[in-house]
Amino acid sequence: MTIAGTTSLPGTWEQAVAAYESGTAEVGHLPRVLCVEPTDGCNFACTSCVRPEGKAHLLDADDLVRWVDREPGPFRAAPVWVHFSGESLLHPGLSGILAVLRERGVGTMLSTNASRLDHGRAAMLLDSGLSLIVFSLDAARADTFRRIRVGGDFDEVERNVRAFLDLRGDRPAPTTQAQLVLGDQGLDEVWEFLCRWAAEGVDTVQLKRYSTRGGMLGLPTARRGDPALAQARGHTPCLDPWLNVVIRADGTVVPCCADFTGQLVLGSLHQQSLAEIWNGQAARALRTAHATGTDLPELCARCTDARTPAERDAVVRFAGLPVDEAELAELIAEYPRHLLFDLREVDL
């Protein structure tokens, strides 16, 4: 079902920006689906994460079939992250979820802590149609890893990633990415991380800016002077309520990837269509709050990740690595965005 005045197609970036700039509460386009979460359960307790409370949920592939078949456009608008707040490889039916999306023309990407990335799962992922797999690692040294990625085994994770890279061999897809969230690691360790994974043969390495998850996390000591994290955006409206949604493992829909704990639930796909949720009371109220700066939810008021039209791409891309630690330090200081180093077709 589509409410009157709403197209069944997702809006373009330009349409979302136009609606955002006009401050309209009810929009005539559907969102793009940013994430589909297989599970909100995780076997790590990372310091850069907020864990949802209660029993972990598992997405039902049959439910996903109904949702995509009912409103395919928003799922096909852009590649979908098949993860959100949990570790997707913990879902016993992940291969089926990926198949549902692949068979319906939905592009997919996945981020994993690599703890469960054994040979069988690696082979499954290589055949799943993923365009990108991100190995969320955050450290080049075991002591740092244990402090940040609580519950993980540093040697096991690195071993699993290397085995995946070996198994992939010369396949062009998926693109592989080693990721480090900039926290309290020293610059020397960040440089070590870049060099190590470049040598191991990943396609890209990303240094990701720390997120406070809507102010729910404090800043690591080393990041407290980061201009991108110094303060929340205040009354600057965020584009996300006009642009995209995240589908959580329990079928609830939230407007952005900062809401790990479901504080801004717009509705549930078990009770409503995406079109009904997108222009429902909760979504309209959220847009009005952002447009006027009044009654802004606390999560939004404290958020340091608000998206504006000037930030269409939150990633700054470079071909190859910096020449040394000094250049790396300059890049981190100069660009308040995620830094991605593309190592393909670059002589290292």
Secondary structure, DSSP 8 states (H G I E B T S, - for coil): ---TT--SSB--HHHHHHHHHHT-SS-SSB-EEEEE-SBS--S---TT-----SS--B--HHHHHHHHHHSHHHHHSS-EES-SSS-GGG-TTHHHHHHHHHHTT--EEEEE-STT--HHHHHHHHTTT-SEEEEE---SSHHHHHHHSTT--HHHHHHHHHHHHHHHTT---SEEEEEEE-SS--HHHHHHHHHHHHHHT-SEEEEE----TTTTS---GGGTT-TTTSS--TT---SHHHHEEEE-TTSEEESSTT-TT-TT--EETTTS-HHHHHTSHHHHHHHHHHHH-SS--HHHHT-S----GGGS--EEEEES--SSHHHHHHHHHH--SEEEEE-TT---
